[in-house]
Every structure is written in C-alpha cells, then in structure tokens.
Amino acid sequence: MRKNFITTFLAVVALAPLAFGGNPPPKLPSQFVEKRVTKLTEQIHWLSSLDEAKELARKQKKPIFWLHALGDLDGTC
C-alpha cells in the first residue's frame, strides 16, 4: 500500500519541472520529505482489493483512485 503512494509521489516529483516552466523546484532535505510522506501515508486508508474498493465506493458514493504499479519501489532507478 505504501509502495503505491510512493509511486504516485515519484511521478509527481518527476513531472514537477513542467509545472515550474522548466525550472526545477528547490530541493528539500530528505528527512523533511520522509517525515511528510510518512505522515500522509498514515492518514490514508489504502485498499489492496479492487472488489473491496468498488463496494466501499458504492456505499459511500465516492470515486476510486486506482494506481497499478509493477516492480520493487526501493528508491533505485
């Protein structure tokens, strides 16, 4: 579950230069980023079953955020 968030986070970071007109945003200290990511991922209730997500979304009348990632997300490229 946490790996899914990390994938999304890395995709946003990779596309960030486009939002800044080609100039990359300032770099943040890794400890700061790690604390923010940990805090955010602890606040999200991730589901690993699409069927379970569909049922919950139907009951709550909410959309599903679907992220499908392959491979090991260990920080190496």
N, C-alpha and C positions, 0 to 999 in steps of 0.2 A: 504494500500500500504506500509506504513511504517512498518507494522507488518510483511510483507513478508521479508523485508530486515532484520529485527531483527531476524527472524527465521534463515535466512541464516547465519547471523553473529554468532549467538549462536552455530550453527552446526560447523562452522569453529573453534570457540573457543574450543568446546568440542573435536574436533579431533586434535587440535594443539599439544598435548603431543606426538602423534605418529610421528609428523614431527621433534620433538626435541629429538628423541631417548629415549623416556620415561621420560625425564626431562621436567617438565612444564616450559613454558616461564616465564620471570619475570612478576609480576603483575603491571598493570598500574593504576594510580589513576582514580577513576570512573568519575570525572569531565573531565579529559582529553579524556577518551573514549567516553563519552556522546557528547562532542563537535565534535569529529571526525565523529561519527555516524550521527549526525545532519547535518554536512557539506556534507557528502557523500549522504545522502538521499535527500537533497535538490537539488543535481545535477542530480539525476536520474529521468527520466520521466517514472513513473510506469503506466501500463495499467491494468485495472481490468477486461477487456473483452478479452477473448481469440480470438474471431472473429475479434475484432479490431486489436489485436496484429498480427494476421495472415495477415490481409490486409496491415498493415504498413510494416511488414517484407517482404511481396511480393514486394511492391513498392520500398523499399529500398534495396532489395536483401540482407537481413540480417537474421541471425538465431533468434529464440525466446528462451529466458531464461524463463523457466516455473518453478514456485515454487507453490506448493499447500500445504497450512498449515491449520490445524484444531485447534480449541480451542482459548483461550484467551492468548495472549502473554503479560503477565503483569509482567514478571520477576520472578515469583514464580515457583518452580518445584514441 
